[in-house]
Amino acid sequence: MSVAVPEAVPAKAEAPAPEKKPRRPARRRPARKKSEPESGAVTEE
């Protein structure tokens, strides 16, 4: 049990960190350029 605790900490901290960062800006950048910066941001969000 004590071995799964330290292994789950670095695995969860490294997995969601790099996946959430590139996914958020990658979807907002193309969405604003295609549907304008102001109109696209307000309509989509």
N, CA, C and O atoms as a Maestro MAE file, in Angstrom:
{
 s_m_m2io_version
 :::
 2.0.0
}

f_m_ct {
 s_m_title
 :::
 protein
 m_atom[180] {
  # First column is atom index #
  i_m_mmod_type
  r_m_x_coord
  r_m_y_coord
  r_m_z_coord
  i_m_residue_number
  s_m_chain_name
  s_m_pdb_residue_name
  s_m_pdb_atom_name
  i_m_atomic_number
  :::
  1 25 0.844 -1.203 0.000 1 A "MET " " N  " 7
  2 3 0.000 0.000 0.000 1 A "MET " " CA " 6
  3 2 0.879 1.254 0.000 1 A "MET " " C  " 6
  4 15 0.590 2.221 -0.705 1 A "MET " " O  " 8
  5 25 1.934 1.231 0.781 2 A "SER " " N  " 7
  6 3 2.792 2.423 0.869 2 A "SER " " CA " 6
  7 2 3.538 2.646 -0.453 2 A "SER " " C  " 6
  8 15 4.001 3.754 -0.723 2 A "SER " " O  " 8
  9 25 3.654 1.599 -1.272 3 A "VAL " " N  " 7
  10 3 4.376 1.751 -2.549 3 A "VAL " " CA " 6
  11 2 3.483 2.413 -3.607 3 A "VAL " " C  " 6
  12 15 3.980 3.112 -4.490 3 A "VAL " " O  " 8
  13 25 2.179 2.194 -3.517 4 A "ALA " " N  " 7
  14 3 1.256 2.766 -4.512 4 A "ALA " " CA " 6
  15 2 1.045 4.261 -4.263 4 A "ALA " " C  " 6
  16 15 0.739 5.008 -5.192 4 A "ALA " " O  " 8
  17 25 1.205 4.690 -3.036 5 A "VAL " " N  " 7
  18 3 0.988 6.115 -2.707 5 A "VAL " " CA " 6
  19 2 2.012 7.017 -3.401 5 A "VAL " " C  " 6
  20 15 1.621 7.955 -4.096 5 A "VAL " " O  " 8
  21 25 3.323 6.754 -3.229 6 A "PRO " " N  " 7
  22 3 4.337 7.621 -3.858 6 A "PRO " " CA " 6
  23 2 4.330 7.503 -5.380 6 A "PRO " " C  " 6
  24 15 4.706 8.449 -6.072 6 A "PRO " " O  " 8
  25 25 3.914 6.373 -5.901 7 A "GLU " " N  " 7
  26 3 3.896 6.195 -7.363 7 A "GLU " " CA " 6
  27 2 2.717 6.922 -8.001 7 A "GLU " " C  " 6
  28 15 2.812 7.382 -9.139 7 A "GLU " " O  " 8
  29 25 1.614 7.027 -7.275 8 A "ALA " " N  " 7
  30 3 0.421 7.682 -7.820 8 A "ALA " " CA " 6
  31 2 0.573 9.203 -7.788 8 A "ALA " " C  " 6
  32 15 -0.039 9.905 -8.593 8 A "ALA " " O  " 8
  33 25 1.374 9.705 -6.876 9 A "VAL " " N  " 7
  34 3 1.551 11.170 -6.765 9 A "VAL " " CA " 6
  35 2 2.232 11.749 -8.009 9 A "VAL " " C  " 6
  36 15 1.679 12.655 -8.632 9 A "VAL " " O  " 8
  37 25 3.421 11.249 -8.391 10 A "PRO " " N  " 7
  38 3 4.111 11.798 -9.568 10 A "PRO " " CA " 6
  39 2 3.394 11.452 -10.874 10 A "PRO " " C  " 6
  40 15 3.473 12.211 -11.840 10 A "PRO " " O  " 8
  41 25 2.710 10.337 -10.910 11 A "ALA " " N  " 7
  42 3 2.012 9.924 -12.133 11 A "ALA " " CA " 6
  43 2 0.831 10.853 -12.417 11 A "ALA " " C  " 6
  44 15 0.606 11.240 -13.564 11 A "ALA " " O  " 8
  45 25 0.076 11.210 -11.376 12 A "LYS " " N  " 7
  46 3 -1.097 12.081 -11.573 12 A "LYS " " CA " 6
  47 2 -0.666 13.539 -11.786 12 A "LYS " " C  " 6
  48 15 -1.333 14.290 -12.499 12 A "LYS " " O  " 8
  49 25 0.438 13.928 -11.171 13 A "ALA " " N  " 7
  50 3 0.899 15.322 -11.285 13 A "ALA " " CA " 6
  51 2 1.497 15.576 -12.671 13 A "ALA " " C  " 6
  52 15 1.394 16.683 -13.199 13 A "ALA " " O  " 8
  53 25 2.116 14.558 -13.255 14 A "GLU " " N  " 7
  54 3 2.744 14.750 -14.573 14 A "GLU " " CA " 6
  55 2 1.763 14.471 -15.722 14 A "GLU " " C  " 6
  56 15 1.911 15.029 -16.809 14 A "GLU " " O  " 8
  57 25 0.780 13.626 -15.490 15 A "ALA " " N  " 7
  58 3 -0.163 13.268 -16.563 15 A "ALA " " CA " 6
  59 2 -1.139 14.410 -16.875 15 A "ALA " " C  " 6
  60 15 -1.217 14.822 -18.033 15 A "ALA " " O  " 8
  61 25 -1.882 14.936 -15.902 16 A "PRO " " N  " 7
  62 3 -2.874 15.988 -16.174 16 A "PRO " " CA " 6
  63 2 -2.240 17.343 -16.473 16 A "PRO " " C  " 6
  64 15 -2.834 18.153 -17.186 16 A "PRO " " O  " 8
  65 25 -1.053 17.603 -15.947 17 A "ALA " " N  " 7
  66 3 -0.404 18.908 -16.158 17 A "ALA " " CA " 6
  67 2 -0.084 19.156 -17.639 17 A "ALA " " C  " 6
  68 15 -0.523 20.167 -18.187 17 A "ALA " " O  " 8
  69 25 0.664 18.266 -18.301 18 A "PRO " " N  " 7
  70 3 1.028 18.489 -19.709 18 A "PRO " " CA " 6
  71 2 -0.136 18.261 -20.672 18 A "PRO " " C  " 6
  72 15 -0.109 18.758 -21.798 18 A "PRO " " O  " 8
  73 25 -1.141 17.528 -20.250 19 A "GLU " " N  " 7
  74 3 -2.281 17.256 -21.156 19 A "GLU " " CA " 6
  75 2 -3.292 18.395 -21.138 19 A "GLU " " C  " 6
  76 15 -3.880 18.708 -22.174 19 A "GLU " " O  " 8
  77 25 -3.504 19.012 -19.998 20 A "LYS " " N  " 7
  78 3 -4.503 20.088 -19.903 20 A "LYS " " CA " 6
  79 2 -3.952 21.407 -20.457 20 A "LYS " " C  " 6
  80 15 -4.712 22.219 -20.985 20 A "LYS " " O  " 8
  81 25 -2.654 21.622 -20.342 21 A "LYS " " N  " 7
  82 3 -2.066 22.892 -20.812 21 A "LYS " " CA " 6
  83 2 -2.126 23.029 -22.343 21 A "LYS " " C  " 6
  84 15 -2.594 24.052 -22.843 21 A "LYS " " O  " 8
  85 25 -1.661 22.022 -23.093 22 A "PRO " " N  " 7
  86 3 -1.667 22.136 -24.562 22 A "PRO " " CA " 6
  87 2 -3.061 21.996 -25.160 22 A "PRO " " C  " 6
  88 15 -3.302 22.463 -26.273 22 A "PRO " " O  " 8
  89 25 -3.972 21.365 -24.447 23 A "ARG " " N  " 7
  90 3 -5.328 21.167 -24.992 23 A "ARG " " CA " 6
  91 2 -6.159 22.447 -24.879 23 A "ARG " " C  " 6
  92 15 -6.962 22.731 -25.768 23 A "ARG " " O  " 8
  93 25 -5.988 23.207 -23.829 24 A "ARG " " N  " 7
  94 3 -6.796 24.434 -23.642 24 A "ARG " " CA " 6
  95 2 -6.433 25.529 -24.660 24 A "ARG " " C  " 6
  96 15 -7.321 26.050 -25.336 24 A "ARG " " O  " 8
  97 25 -5.161 25.880 -24.779 25 A "PRO " " N  " 7
  98 3 -4.777 26.945 -25.723 25 A "PRO " " CA " 6
  99 2 -4.920 26.507 -27.180 25 A "PRO " " C  " 6
  100 15 -5.135 27.343 -28.058 25 A "PRO " " O  " 8
  101 25 -4.805 25.217 -27.441 26 A "ALA " " N  " 7
  102 3 -4.894 24.721 -28.824 26 A "ALA " " CA " 6
  103 2 -6.328 24.839 -29.345 26 A "ALA " " C  " 6
  104 15 -6.528 25.091 -30.534 26 A "ALA " " O  " 8
  105 25 -7.317 24.662 -28.489 27 A "ARG " " N  " 7
  106 3 -8.719 24.750 -28.937 27 A "ARG " " CA " 6
  107 2 -9.193 26.204 -28.984 27 A "ARG " " C  " 6
  108 15 -10.036 26.549 -29.811 27 A "ARG " " O  " 8
  109 25 -8.665 27.048 -28.117 28 A "ARG " " N  " 7
  110 3 -9.121 28.452 -28.085 28 A "ARG " " CA " 6
  111 2 -8.479 29.268 -29.213 28 A "ARG " " C  " 6
  112 15 -9.086 30.211 -29.719 28 A "ARG " " O  " 8
  113 25 -7.278 28.913 -29.599 29 A "ARG " " N  " 7
  114 3 -6.593 29.693 -30.651 29 A "ARG " " CA " 6
  115 2 -7.303 29.580 -32.009 29 A "ARG " " C  " 6
  116 15 -7.613 30.604 -32.617 29 A "ARG " " O  " 8
  117 25 -7.567 28.358 -32.498 30 A "PRO " " N  " 7
  118 3 -8.226 28.203 -33.811 30 A "PRO " " CA " 6
  119 2 -9.681 28.656 -33.779 30 A "PRO " " C  " 6
  120 15 -10.221 29.086 -34.798 30 A "PRO " " O  " 8
  121 25 -10.311 28.562 -32.623 31 A "ALA " " N  " 7
  122 3 -11.731 28.941 -32.509 31 A "ALA " " CA " 6
  123 2 -11.874 30.459 -32.616 31 A "ALA " " C  " 6
  124 15 -12.832 30.950 -33.213 31 A "ALA " " O  " 8
  125 25 -10.935 31.195 -32.048 32 A "ARG " " N  " 7
  126 3 -11.027 32.665 -32.083 32 A "ARG " " CA " 6
  127 2 -10.673 33.198 -33.470 32 A "ARG " " C  " 6
  128 15 -11.257 34.184 -33.921 32 A "ARG " " O  " 8
  129 25 -9.734 32.562 -34.140 33 A "LYS " " N  " 7
  130 3 -9.322 33.037 -35.465 33 A "LYS " " CA " 6
  131 2 -10.404 32.760 -36.517 33 A "LYS " " C  " 6
  132 15 -10.593 33.552 -37.440 33 A "LYS " " O  " 8
  133 25 -11.103 31.646 -36.375 34 A "LYS " " N  " 7
  134 3 -12.140 31.290 -37.365 34 A "LYS " " CA " 6
  135 2 -13.438 32.058 -37.109 34 A "LYS " " C  " 6
  136 15 -14.080 32.528 -38.048 34 A "LYS " " O  " 8
  137 25 -13.819 32.184 -35.846 35 A "SER " " N  " 7
  138 3 -15.083 32.868 -35.522 35 A "SER " " CA " 6
  139 2 -14.834 34.252 -34.923 35 A "SER " " C  " 6
  140 15 -15.583 34.692 -34.050 35 A "SER " " O  " 8
  141 25 -13.804 34.930 -35.376 36 A "GLU " " N  " 7
  142 3 -13.466 36.268 -34.860 36 A "GLU " " CA " 6
  143 2 -13.050 36.209 -33.385 36 A "GLU " " C  " 6
  144 15 -13.415 35.263 -32.688 36 A "GLU " " O  " 8
  145 25 -12.297 37.195 -32.901 37 A "PRO " " N  " 7
  146 3 -11.813 37.197 -31.508 37 A "PRO " " CA " 6
  147 2 -12.914 37.502 -30.499 37 A "PRO " " C  " 6
  148 15 -13.022 36.806 -29.490 37 A "PRO " " O  " 8
  149 25 -13.731 38.519 -30.741 38 A "GLU " " N  " 7
  150 3 -14.777 38.893 -29.770 38 A "GLU " " CA " 6
  151 2 -16.046 38.048 -29.958 38 A "GLU " " C  " 6
  152 15 -16.556 37.482 -28.991 38 A "GLU " " O  " 8
  153 25 -16.551 37.959 -31.173 39 A "SER " " N  " 7
  154 3 -17.805 37.215 -31.411 39 A "SER " " CA " 6
  155 2 -17.609 35.724 -31.099 39 A "SER " " C  " 6
  156 15 -18.465 35.116 -30.457 39 A "SER " " O  " 8
  157 25 -16.503 35.133 -31.541 40 A "GLY " " N  " 7
  158 3 -16.271 33.706 -31.319 40 A "GLY " " CA " 6
  159 2 -16.111 33.373 -29.850 40 A "GLY " " C  " 6
  160 15 -16.632 32.358 -29.388 40 A "GLY " " O  " 8
  161 25 -15.398 34.211 -29.102 41 A "ALA " " N  " 7
  162 3 -15.156 33.919 -27.681 41 A "ALA " " CA " 6
  163 2 -16.458 34.002 -26.879 41 A "ALA " " C  " 6
  164 15 -16.690 33.181 -25.991 41 A "ALA " " O  " 8
  165 25 -17.291 34.972 -27.179 42 A "VAL " " N  " 7
  166 3 -18.535 35.153 -26.403 42 A "VAL " " CA " 6
  167 2 -19.569 34.092 -26.794 42 A "VAL " " C  " 6
  168 15 -20.299 33.598 -25.934 42 A "VAL " " O  " 8
  169 25 -19.638 33.742 -28.065 43 A "THR " " N  " 7
  170 3 -20.650 32.770 -28.506 43 A "THR " " CA " 6
  171 2 -20.274 31.350 -28.075 43 A "THR " " C  " 6
  172 15 -21.143 30.587 -27.651 43 A "THR " " O  " 8
  173 25 -18.998 30.988 -28.178 44 A "GLU " " N  " 7
  174 3 -18.590 29.625 -27.813 44 A "GLU " " CA " 6
  175 2 -18.563 29.453 -26.297 44 A "GLU " " C  " 6
  176 15 -19.006 28.423 -25.788 44 A "GLU " " O  " 8
  177 25 -18.055 30.439 -25.573 45 A "GLU " " N  " 7
  178 3 -17.968 30.312 -24.113 45 A "GLU " " CA " 6
  179 2 -19.259 30.799 -23.477 45 A "GLU " " C  " 6
  180 15 -19.392 30.777 -22.254 45 A "GLU " " O  " 8
  :::
 }
 m_bond[179] {
  # First column is bond index #
  i_m_from
  i_m_to
  i_m_order
  :::
  1 1 2 1
  2 2 3 1
  3 3 4 2
  4 3 5 1
  5 5 6 1
  6 6 7 1
  7 7 8 2
  8 7 9 1
  9 9 10 1
  10 10 11 1
  11 11 12 2
  12 11 13 1
  13 13 14 1
  14 14 15 1
  15 15 16 2
  16 15 17 1
  17 17 18 1
  18 18 19 1
  19 19 20 2
  20 19 21 1
  21 21 22 1
  22 22 23 1
  23 23 24 2
  24 23 25 1
  25 25 26 1
  26 26 27 1
  27 27 28 2
  28 27 29 1
  29 29 30 1
  30 30 31 1
  31 31 32 2
  32 31 33 1
  33 33 34 1
  34 34 35 1
  35 35 36 2
  36 35 37 1
  37 37 38 1
  38 38 39 1
  39 39 40 2
  40 39 41 1
  41 41 42 1
  42 42 43 1
  43 43 44 2
  44 43 45 1
  45 45 46 1
  46 46 47 1
  47 47 48 2
  48 47 49 1
  49 49 50 1
  50 50 51 1
  51 51 52 2
  52 51 53 1
  53 53 54 1
  54 54 55 1
  55 55 56 2
  56 55 57 1
  57 57 58 1
  58 58 59 1
  59 59 60 2
  60 59 61 1
  61 61 62 1
  62 62 63 1
  63 63 64 2
  64 63 65 1
  65 65 66 1
  66 66 67 1
  67 67 68 2
  68 67 69 1
  69 69 70 1
  70 70 71 1
  71 71 72 2
  72 71 73 1
  73 73 74 1
  74 74 75 1
  75 75 76 2
  76 75 77 1
  77 77 78 1
  78 78 79 1
  79 79 80 2
  80 79 81 1
  81 81 82 1
  82 82 83 1
  83 83 84 2
  84 83 85 1
  85 85 86 1
  86 86 87 1
  87 87 88 2
  88 87 89 1
  89 89 90 1
  90 90 91 1
  91 91 92 2
  92 91 93 1
  93 93 94 1
  94 94 95 1
  95 95 96 2
  96 95 97 1
  97 97 98 1
  98 98 99 1
  99 99 100 2
  100 99 101 1
  101 101 102 1
  102 102 103 1
  103 103 104 2
  104 103 105 1
  105 105 106 1
  106 106 107 1
  107 107 108 2
  108 107 109 1
  109 109 110 1
  110 110 111 1
  111 111 112 2
  112 111 113 1
  113 113 114 1
  114 114 115 1
  115 115 116 2
  116 115 117 1
  117 117 118 1
  118 118 119 1
  119 119 120 2
  120 119 121 1
  121 121 122 1
  122 122 123 1
  123 123 124 2
  124 123 125 1
  125 125 126 1
  126 126 127 1
  127 127 128 2
  128 127 129 1
  129 129 130 1
  130 130 131 1
  131 131 132 2
  132 131 133 1
  133 133 134 1
  134 134 135 1
  135 135 136 2
  136 135 137 1
  137 137 138 1
  138 138 139 1
  139 139 140 2
  140 139 141 1
  141 141 142 1
  142 142 143 1
  143 143 144 2
  144 143 145 1
  145 145 146 1
  146 146 147 1
  147 147 148 2
  148 147 149 1
  149 149 150 1
  150 150 151 1
  151 151 152 2
  152 151 153 1
  153 153 154 1
  154 154 155 1
  155 155 156 2
  156 155 157 1
  157 157 158 1
  158 158 159 1
  159 159 160 2
  160 159 161 1
  161 161 162 1
  162 162 163 1
  163 163 164 2
  164 163 165 1
  165 165 166 1
  166 166 167 1
  167 167 168 2
  168 167 169 1
  169 169 170 1
  170 170 171 1
  171 171 172 2
  172 171 173 1
  173 173 174 1
  174 174 175 1
  175 175 176 2
  176 175 177 1
  177 177 178 1
  178 178 179 1
  179 179 180 2
  :::
 }
}
